[in-house]
Amino acid sequence: MLIISNNNISKINIINTTSYISYVEIMLTVVHEEIEPIYQKKRLFFIEYMEMIGMCIRNTVQILGVSEEDKLVTELGNLYSIETYLEVRTLKERSTEIAFLLMDIQNKDEIAPTLRDAFMASMESDIPVILYNAKKESMAKLCALGIDTECCIVFPYMNEAKIIDILDSRLEARTKESSRTASQKSDGSMNISPPTEISERPSSVELFSEFSSQEKARIIEAKIETGITKDEYELLAKRNASYGDSPGVLPAHQRKTVYARLNRNDYPIHGSAQKLSNNLTFELVLIASYSDPRCKYLRITTLGAGFNPSQYGNILCDNTYERGWFAGNYAIHIQAKSDQIFVKGSSPKNCNNVTQYTTDSSFSVGVDISRDPGFSSQYTISESETHNISDFDIINKSAGNVGDWDFQLGMTKDNIWNVFLEQFMRKAQVKQIPVLAKENLQTECVITWYKDDMDFRQAVELDLGWRADYYYCNVTGDWTEYQMHCTQWYLHVWTTYLVDFGQVSA
């Protein structure tokens, strides 16, 4: 740990001496208010110290197709050493020094060999690439998956797969409030009024596009230093060890895998002190089958740690008369906007009053062993996962080319007012909230499409997203007259991609 004050270095203790800066565990504790010149001095000190003890620091950014006068590049220059990309050989030779490659692919209908070579060399050398001013058509030609975005980071994983972190995914938050009044009647029973609702209204959200160039540079720096998290490595390693569709099982030209992050961490619910941690990654696997059947598949699976309404362990209030914020519903949306591909299956199915749920998918893939003699002629690609789901119900609303699932808290799915416990001659209470509504819930879903035409090379538009609904419920007043209040706040995150079926062949 490296602890630095504004006045002096109080303690130095390097706890992880892995060769790359992105894997070094560093904490900067600032005693007084942070200001930019002091931040720069601390960073330079750290770099000099690490070089002194023989550790290699990734502190260089190479730029390709971007002006050094660009505002973002200028701000990144306050954090890194900026230099212009020259050639593949130089990039590979200096791979342990380069933090990332910043590459502008705006209006690049055809990806020039220089751009493609630089991108592929970065992936092979374990160097992240930031695609700047990307257009979905050109990005899909590089990554198999494309998006219109100001800025996204592509992290290499096992050479053949990529993890894409979109920094400016679309984001919406809205609030709705309602209340009911209960008054005691002469016979001691309570007269409860119909709900009084305040119309749904938008809540403020933090959008990457609205940040200053300095703030954007700091976000990029944090993302690069975090890289692929330990949890992601463990999750993907487990999947690759368990299923027959890991990289290397099929010829490279028959399989492409991309992971698209749609995460929101450390995000305040309704502006409160309670911060959510929602980690959802969409795994997209494109596979071409040579025979039995001769077709192309697209399988999308939601992975990741899942949804957690309280990043630091406790919800804001959890007592007899006041509880929140807790989860009432999580919705997953996966849509292929094309009539050229067809759904083979989706999972999980509807689940009610169960403690676990299972997702599964399976299909056959053939290989032309005359072209690829080191492989078997036939494979079965299958997966099956089981997760805890007590107190939540799953509703599979998938239809046509749309995969839709709701994970609904059982006690509130029919009526949010069921969360209140009404008692004779006593003030109402808020019922105890199930654990999974206050802690982490994994929402794994899978949907598979197919196209029985090996010449199909179109780019298909996809909508991927999730919505999380949270509730804050409380009771005011006394046993003679009390009010039951419910505030609903939801966060909706979604993005439109292109997936390029021309990236696989058999």
LUMRO-926497 format. One line per 4 residues: number of its first residue (from 1); their letters; for each residue x, y, z of C-alpha. Coordinates in pm, 1 decimal. Example, Ala and Ser with C-alpha at 12.3 -4.5 7.8 and 13.67 -1.06 7.14 Angstrom:
1	AS	1230.0/-450.0/780.0; 1367.0/-106.0/714.0
# end
This chain:
1	MLII	0.0/0.0/0.0; 125.0/349.1/-78.8; -11.2/617.8/154.2; 67.5/976.5/60.9
5	SNNN	-27.9/1299.3/233.2; -18.6/1643.3/77.7; 293.2/1725.5/274.9; 504.0/1414.2/282.4
9	ISKI	521.4/1043.8/211.9; 409.9/884.2/536.1; 442.5/517.7/446.6; 559.1/299.8/159.5
13	NIIN	480.5/-69.7/155.1; 457.2/-244.8/-179.7; 224.3/-539.9/-126.1; 213.4/-679.2/-477.9
17	TTSY	515.7/-687.7/-706.5; 351.9/-821.8/-1021.0; 531.1/-685.0/-1326.2; 242.5/-473.9/-1457.5
21	ISYV	109.4/-159.1/-1300.6; -252.7/-265.0/-1364.3; -207.2/-552.4/-1122.0; -34.9/-354.6/-846.6
25	EIML	-261.7/-284.2/-551.6; -221.9/86.3/-474.1; -420.1/308.6/-245.2; -368.4/683.2/-242.5
29	TVVH	-490.9/830.7/85.6; -497.8/1209.9/73.2; -504.3/1386.0/408.8; -623.0/1721.5/278.8
33	EEIE	-826.4/1838.5/-19.3; -688.6/1705.3/-347.5; -552.7/1954.5/-601.2; -410.5/1877.7/-944.1
37	PIYQ	-40.4/1975.6/-900.4; -12.5/1764.0/-586.3; -176.5/1469.0/-762.8; 81.4/1492.9/-1041.3
41	KKRL	371.7/1503.0/-794.0; 241.7/1195.5/-613.9; 199.8/1004.5/-937.7; 549.4/1095.0/-1057.5
45	FFIE	695.1/993.4/-722.3; 523.2/656.5/-741.4; 647.3/592.9/-1096.2; 1005.2/688.3/-1005.6
49	YMEM	995.9/467.8/-696.8; 863.9/165.2/-884.6; 1129.4/208.0/-1154.0; 1393.6/237.2/-882.1
53	IGMC	1301.3/-104.0/-737.7; 1307.1/-259.7/-1083.4; 938.4/-284.1/-1161.4; 820.4/-210.8/-1512.6
57	IRNT	558.7/62.8/-1531.2; 300.3/91.5/-1804.2; 302.7/468.6/-1822.4; 301.2/532.1/-2198.0
61	VQIL	1.7/587.7/-2422.9; 40.3/549.1/-2797.0; -206.6/735.8/-3018.2; -312.9/648.6/-3371.6
65	GVSE	-528.4/874.7/-3587.1; -573.8/1122.5/-3301.6; -432.5/1474.5/-3286.5; -203.2/1560.2/-2997.5
69	EDKL	-409.0/1879.8/-2968.6; -724.7/1683.3/-2888.2; -860.5/1787.9/-2545.8; -879.5/1431.8/-2414.4
73	VTEL	-524.6/1358.9/-2532.6; -406.7/1677.1/-2360.6; -558.5/1564.1/-2030.3; -423.7/1211.5/-2070.3
77	GNLY	-84.6/1375.6/-2118.6; -106.6/1493.1/-1757.4; -134.1/1129.7/-1649.3; 77.9/943.0/-1902.9
81	SIET	359.8/993.0/-2149.3; 200.3/1041.0/-2494.2; 365.8/925.0/-2814.2; 253.9/853.8/-3170.2
85	YLEV	213.0/492.4/-3281.0; 471.1/403.1/-3544.9; 463.2/32.0/-3622.8; 368.5/-312.5/-3493.4
89	RTLK	726.6/-413.1/-3412.5; 785.9/-114.2/-3183.7; 453.3/-165.3/-3007.3; 529.1/-530.7/-2936.5
93	ERST	884.2/-460.7/-2820.3; 758.5/-200.2/-2573.0; 441.7/-382.6/-2467.2; 539.4/-379.9/-2098.5
97	EIAF	564.1/1.1/-2104.3; 242.5/82.2/-2291.3; -67.9/136.8/-2079.0; -299.1/143.3/-2380.5
101	LLMD	-335.1/237.8/-2745.5; -578.1/523.3/-2822.2; -716.4/479.8/-3173.0; -965.9/701.2/-3358.0
105	IQNK	-1190.9/506.4/-3595.6; -1446.1/777.3/-3672.5; -1599.2/748.2/-4019.8; -1379.4/451.7/-4105.8
109	DEIA	-1612.1/248.8/-4327.5; -1317.5/35.9/-4425.2; -1060.5/-38.0/-4157.2; -718.2/46.2/-4299.2
113	PTLR	-448.4/-221.3/-4263.6; -252.1/9.8/-4031.4; -544.9/34.8/-3790.2; -622.8/-336.3/-3805.5
117	DAFM	-258.3/-438.2/-3757.9; -215.6/-202.8/-3461.9; -534.1/-332.0/-3300.2; -446.7/-699.3/-3347.0
121	ASME	-89.0/-646.9/-3226.2; -220.8/-477.2/-2912.3; -456.8/-766.4/-2840.2; -175.3/-1019.0/-2890.4
125	SDIP	55.5/-815.3/-2663.6; -199.5/-781.3/-2380.3; -235.9/-406.1/-2438.9; -584.2/-255.3/-2396.4
129	VILY	-714.0/-42.9/-2683.7; -935.6/262.0/-2644.0; -1153.0/308.7/-2950.5; -1223.4/679.5/-2981.8
133	NAKK	-1519.5/824.3/-3175.0; -1615.5/473.9/-3282.6; -1888.2/392.5/-3532.4; -2059.2/56.8/-3487.1
137	ESMA	-2000.9/-58.6/-3845.4; -1623.9/-7.0/-3833.8; -1587.7/-132.0/-3476.5; -1773.0/-455.0/-3562.1
141	KLCA	-1513.1/-525.4/-3830.8; -1241.8/-512.2/-3565.9; -1414.7/-675.3/-3269.2; -1712.2/-867.7/-3414.4
145	LGID	-1921.7/-636.0/-3195.0; -1963.5/-264.9/-3266.9; -2126.6/38.5/-3111.3; -2155.7/410.3/-3176.2
149	TECC	-1956.7/549.9/-2886.8; -1732.4/837.8/-2794.1; -1507.3/609.6/-2598.6; -1483.0/239.8/-2515.6
153	IVFP	-1204.0/19.4/-2385.3; -1124.6/-319.1/-2537.6; -936.3/-548.9/-2300.3; -768.0/-858.3/-2450.3
157	YMNE	-854.7/-1190.9/-2289.9; -682.0/-1516.9/-2385.9; -585.4/-1359.6/-2722.5; -901.4/-1483.0/-2893.8
161	AKII	-1163.2/-1308.4/-2677.2; -1220.8/-944.8/-2590.0; -1388.2/-762.2/-2301.9; -1549.3/-434.3/-2409.5
165	DILD	-1622.0/-164.8/-2153.3; -1856.1/105.0/-2287.4; -1799.4/433.4/-2104.3; -2102.6/616.2/-2243.0
169	SRLE	-2384.3/359.3/-2241.2; -2733.0/505.6/-2232.1; -2865.7/567.7/-1883.8; -3202.6/665.4/-1742.3
173	ARTK	-3332.4/697.1/-1386.0; -3686.8/777.1/-1275.8; -3875.8/815.2/-947.7; -4237.5/752.1/-849.9
177	ESSR	-4387.6/819.1/-506.1; -4717.1/698.1/-360.2; -4886.6/686.5/-19.7; -5198.6/557.8/155.2
181	TASQ	-5366.0/684.3/472.3; -5527.3/455.2/730.7; -5778.7/603.5/979.3; -5941.8/421.5/1267.4
185	KSDG	-6318.3/369.4/1243.0; -6557.6/354.6/1539.3; -6546.5/-25.1/1547.1; -6167.1/-21.0/1578.6
189	SMNI	-6097.4/-132.5/1222.3; -5897.8/83.8/982.6; -6026.2/267.1/677.8; -5745.8/263.2/420.5
193	SPPT	-5752.6/512.8/135.1; -5664.8/427.1/-225.4; -5303.0/504.4/-320.5; -5222.0/867.0/-389.2
197	EISE	-4949.9/878.1/-653.9; -4712.9/1149.4/-765.5; -4648.6/1103.7/-1135.9; -4324.4/940.6/-1241.6
201	RPSS	-4045.9/1191.8/-1295.4; -3687.2/1169.6/-1419.5; -3393.5/1168.4/-1179.4; -3055.2/1317.4/-1257.5
205	VELF	-2792.1/1077.1/-1389.7; -2418.7/1096.4/-1447.7; -2338.1/1074.0/-1819.1; -1985.7/1029.3/-1954.7
209	SEFS	-2056.6/1269.4/-2241.3; -2124.6/1550.9/-1994.2; -1797.7/1516.1/-1802.7; -1503.5/1746.7/-1864.1
213	SQEK	-1201.0/1615.5/-2053.9; -1011.5/1600.9/-1725.7; -1284.4/1389.3/-1564.1; -1294.3/1159.4/-1866.6
217	ARII	-917.9/1111.1/-1848.9; -940.2/1018.0/-1480.1; -1220.2/768.3/-1552.2; -1007.3/609.4/-1824.6
221	EAKI	-706.8/595.7/-1592.6; -910.7/418.1/-1323.7; -1055.8/170.7/-1573.6; -713.8/89.6/-1718.8
225	ETGI	-554.7/39.0/-1377.3; -839.4/-190.2/-1271.2; -826.9/-383.4/-1597.9; -986.7/-726.5/-1587.8
229	TKDE	-1086.7/-786.9/-1229.3; -998.7/-1093.9/-1027.2; -1367.8/-1190.8/-1018.0; -1387.5/-1170.1/-1398.6
233	YELL	-1078.5/-1386.1/-1441.9; -1216.7/-1648.2/-1203.6; -1560.7/-1645.6/-1367.1; -1429.8/-1678.1/-1722.3
237	AKRN	-1170.1/-1938.7/-1624.8; -1443.6/-2146.3/-1461.0; -1663.7/-2126.1/-1772.0; -1378.9/-2216.0/-2004.4
241	ASYG	-1289.0/-2514.4/-1786.9; -1649.0/-2637.0/-1760.3; -1788.4/-2610.7/-2112.5; -1688.6/-2742.2/-2449.6
245	DSPG	-1692.7/-2405.1/-2624.4; -1383.1/-2241.7/-2480.0; -1125.5/-2082.1/-2712.8; -916.9/-2351.4/-2880.1
249	VLPA	-1185.8/-2621.1/-2885.5; -1300.0/-2503.1/-3228.5; -1086.7/-2359.4/-3511.7; -1041.8/-1985.1/-3467.0
253	HQRK	-1228.7/-1903.8/-3789.4; -1537.9/-2085.4/-3656.1; -1566.0/-1907.9/-3321.6; -1555.7/-1550.2/-3191.8
257	TVYA	-1624.6/-1447.1/-2832.1; -1682.0/-1095.3/-2704.1; -1780.7/-980.9/-2355.0; -1972.7/-653.5/-2327.4
261	RLNR	-1975.6/-494.3/-1982.5; -2282.8/-300.8/-1871.4; -2179.9/-225.5/-1514.6; -2276.9/46.1/-1270.4
265	NDYP	-2075.8/54.2/-948.0; -2067.4/296.3/-658.6; -2383.0/461.0/-792.6; -2612.7/638.3/-540.8
269	IHGS	-2974.1/523.2/-530.9; -3201.6/828.3/-562.9; -2916.6/1051.7/-448.8; -2897.4/877.1/-110.9
273	AQKL	-2594.3/750.6/79.1; -2678.2/394.1/-29.0; -2479.9/296.6/-337.6; -2560.4/7.9/-567.2
277	SNNL	-2315.1/-227.4/-734.3; -2459.9/-381.3/-1049.1; -2217.4/-593.3/-1250.0; -2363.8/-748.3/-1562.5
281	TFEL	-2158.1/-870.6/-1856.6; -2311.3/-998.7/-2178.9; -2115.8/-1287.8/-2331.4; -2164.8/-1304.7/-2709.1
285	VLIA	-2044.5/-1617.7/-2887.2; -2057.1/-1645.9/-3267.7; -2009.4/-2000.0/-3400.6; -2009.9/-2141.9/-3753.4
289	SYSD	-2098.0/-2511.6/-3793.7; -1959.9/-2688.1/-4101.8; -2215.3/-2971.3/-4097.7; -2490.8/-3145.6/-3898.3
293	PRCK	-2621.6/-2878.4/-3904.2; -2461.2/-2637.7/-4150.5; -2546.1/-2300.9/-3995.9; -2427.9/-2011.1/-3783.8
297	YLRI	-2516.9/-1956.4/-3418.6; -2524.9/-1652.4/-3193.5; -2551.2/-1725.7/-2821.7; -2581.1/-1446.2/-2565.2
301	TTLG	-2547.8/-1515.1/-2192.4; -2566.3/-1268.7/-1904.3; -2277.1/-1317.3/-1663.2; -2111.6/-1126.8/-1382.0
305	AGFN	-2147.8/-1080.6/-1009.6; -2506.8/-964.3/-1056.2; -2714.8/-697.3/-886.8; -2649.4/-565.7/-537.7
309	PSQY	-2853.2/-272.1/-399.1; -2592.9/-205.8/-130.9; -2230.4/-206.2/-237.4; -2104.3/-178.6/120.4
313	GNIL	-2326.4/-438.9/283.6; -2619.1/-260.9/451.1; -2925.8/-88.1/311.9; -2997.8/266.8/427.1
317	CDNT	-3277.6/176.6/674.3; -3395.2/-160.7/795.9; -3625.5/-132.1/1096.5; -3987.7/-196.5/1188.0
321	YERG	-4128.2/121.4/1035.9; -3874.8/202.2/764.4; -3693.4/-18.2/513.7; -3501.7/69.5/198.8
325	WFAG	-3361.9/75.5/-47.4; -3432.0/-286.9/-141.5; -3471.0/-455.3/-480.1; -3819.6/-526.0/-610.1
329	NYAI	-3746.3/-624.1/-969.4; -3456.6/-683.3/-1207.9; -3527.8/-695.9/-1580.7; -3295.9/-832.9/-1853.4
333	HIQA	-3348.5/-739.6/-2218.6; -3175.6/-899.7/-2519.8; -3316.9/-828.9/-2865.5; -3196.0/-915.3/-3214.7
337	KSDQ	-3350.6/-659.2/-3448.6; -3356.0/-878.7/-3756.9; -3595.6/-1116.3/-3930.2; -3301.0/-1304.8/-4083.0
341	IFVK	-3205.2/-1506.8/-3773.6; -3424.9/-1731.7/-3560.9; -3438.9/-1824.8/-3192.3; -3330.0/-2178.8/-3106.7
345	GSSP	-3405.7/-2150.8/-2736.4; -3396.6/-1934.1/-2424.9; -3347.3/-2003.3/-2055.5; -3437.4/-1990.0/-1767.0
349	KNCN	-3802.3/-2076.7/-1795.2; -4065.3/-1942.9/-1555.3; -3978.7/-2017.6/-1191.7; -4208.1/-1965.6/-891.6
353	NVTQ	-4154.0/-2046.8/-524.0; -3819.7/-2219.8/-579.4; -3482.8/-2179.5/-408.8; -3268.7/-2231.0/-720.1
357	YTTD	-3294.7/-2186.0/-1095.1; -3099.7/-2333.0/-1385.7; -3000.4/-2190.9/-1723.4; -2900.4/-2423.8/-2003.1
361	SSFS	-2833.2/-2430.0/-2376.3; -2703.3/-2693.1/-2616.0; -2635.1/-2725.7/-2989.0; -2416.5/-2927.2/-3228.0
365	VGVD	-2121.0/-2795.8/-3426.3; -1941.0/-2967.1/-3713.2; -1579.7/-2914.1/-3825.5; -1426.8/-2975.1/-4169.3
369	ISRD	-1138.4/-3198.3/-4059.1; -988.6/-3193.7/-4409.0; -928.8/-2821.8/-4355.1; -863.8/-2843.5/-3979.6
373	PGFS	-721.8/-3193.4/-3917.9; -636.1/-3134.0/-3553.0; -1000.7/-3119.6/-3446.9; -1288.5/-3362.6/-3410.5
377	SQYT	-1556.6/-3365.8/-3677.9; -1842.2/-3303.3/-3432.9; -1886.3/-3119.9/-3104.0; -2175.4/-3053.6/-2870.1
381	ISES	-2164.7/-2702.0/-2729.6; -2356.9/-2700.3/-2403.0; -2372.4/-2510.6/-2077.4; -2570.8/-2537.4/-1756.6
385	ETHN	-2558.9/-2313.0/-1448.8; -2754.6/-2318.4/-1121.6; -2804.9/-2012.4/-898.3; -2991.8/-1925.7/-578.2
389	ISDF	-3325.6/-1752.1/-625.8; -3517.4/-1785.3/-297.2; -3794.1/-1524.5/-250.9; -3771.7/-1414.5/-615.3
393	DIIN	-3978.6/-1541.5/-908.0; -3857.5/-1554.0/-1268.4; -4089.4/-1461.9/-1552.5; -3963.7/-1545.0/-1902.0
397	KSAG	-4141.8/-1301.0/-2134.8; -3932.3/-1387.5/-2440.5; -4112.9/-1383.6/-2774.5; -3999.1/-1373.1/-3134.7
401	NVGD	-3640.1/-1246.0/-3149.3; -3660.6/-1085.0/-2805.8; -3526.6/-1231.9/-2482.6; -3695.9/-1071.1/-2180.9
405	WDFQ	-3682.2/-1183.6/-1820.0; -3813.1/-1033.4/-1496.6; -3668.8/-1135.6/-1160.1; -3945.6/-1021.7/-923.9
409	LGMT	-3946.5/-1012.3/-545.6; -4227.9/-1251.0/-454.7; -4373.2/-1046.6/-168.9; -4427.5/-738.3/-388.7
413	KDNI	-4479.0/-876.1/-741.6; -4859.9/-848.8/-726.2; -4883.5/-531.9/-518.3; -4614.7/-320.4/-354.7
417	WNVF	-4852.8/-254.3/-65.5; -4809.6/-618.1/36.8; -4483.0/-508.2/196.4; -4682.4/-345.8/478.3
421	LEQF	-4815.3/-543.2/775.7; -5148.0/-401.1/890.0; -5262.5/-490.5/1243.8; -5580.8/-439.3/1445.2
425	MRKA	-5562.8/-133.4/1674.4; -5191.8/-89.3/1600.1; -4975.4/114.4/1368.3; -4878.3/-69.3/1050.3
429	QVKQ	-4525.4/-199.4/1006.0; -4294.6/-271.0/713.7; -4237.7/-644.1/681.8; -3888.2/-785.9/699.4
433	IPVL	-3723.2/-787.0/358.0; -3575.3/-1114.3/219.8; -3197.4/-1134.2/210.7; -3160.1/-1147.9/-169.8
437	AKEN	-3355.9/-821.3/-200.9; -3087.9/-653.5/12.5; -2780.8/-838.9/-110.4; -2636.0/-978.6/-431.5
441	LQTE	-2857.5/-1163.1/-680.5; -2720.0/-1325.0/-996.6; -2948.9/-1301.7/-1297.9; -2808.6/-1540.2/-1556.1
445	CVIT	-3008.7/-1572.4/-1878.2; -2921.6/-1723.5/-2215.0; -3072.7/-1703.6/-2562.6; -2946.4/-1867.2/-2883.1
449	WYKD	-3021.3/-1775.5/-3244.9; -2931.4/-1961.9/-3563.5; -2908.3/-1891.0/-3936.9; -2905.7/-2189.6/-4175.0
453	DMDF	-2698.3/-2010.8/-4438.1; -2319.5/-2022.7/-4418.9; -2297.6/-1730.9/-4663.5; -2485.2/-1506.2/-4421.3
457	RQAV	-2239.1/-1224.3/-4345.3; -2468.8/-944.3/-4237.8; -2426.7/-728.8/-3928.5; -2730.8/-768.3/-3703.1
461	ELDL	-2840.2/-493.8/-3463.7; -2877.0/-591.4/-3097.2; -3033.1/-414.6/-2800.7; -2878.0/-522.4/-2470.2
465	GWRA	-2976.9/-378.9/-2136.1; -3108.0/-412.4/-1784.8; -3335.9/-229.1/-1545.7; -3323.1/-240.1/-1165.5
469	DYYY	-3619.6/-124.0/-952.0; -3559.9/-26.4/-589.5; -3807.7/64.1/-315.6; -3806.7/267.9/2.2
473	CNVT	-4109.4/201.0/226.6; -4196.3/360.4/558.7; -4485.3/428.6/797.2; -4555.0/760.7/974.1
477	GDWT	-4822.1/864.8/1225.6; -4964.7/658.3/1512.4; -5211.7/374.4/1560.6; -5516.7/601.4/1528.9
481	EYQM	-5406.7/740.0/1192.2; -5099.2/652.9/996.9; -4960.1/690.3/645.5; -4786.8/420.6/443.7
485	HCTQ	-4532.9/563.1/197.0; -4359.0/395.5/-93.6; -4094.8/549.6/-319.8; -3986.8/360.8/-630.1
489	WYLH	-3660.5/448.6/-806.7; -3530.4/263.8/-1108.1; -3211.0/269.5/-1311.0; -3221.0/163.6/-1675.7
493	VWTT	-2896.9/93.9/-1866.2; -2897.7/-13.9/-2230.3; -2690.6/0.0/-2548.3; -2741.3/-82.1/-2917.2
497	YLVD	-2471.7/-292.5/-3084.8; -2396.4/-449.7/-3419.9; -2277.2/-811.1/-3427.0; -2099.1/-912.4/-3747.1
501	FGQV	-2188.1/-1266.3/-3861.6; -1917.1/-1234.6/-4126.2; -1653.7/-1281.3/-3854.4; -1702.6/-1661.5/-3850.4
505	SA	-1697.5/-1918.2/-4130.4; -1676.1/-2293.3/-4185.2
# end
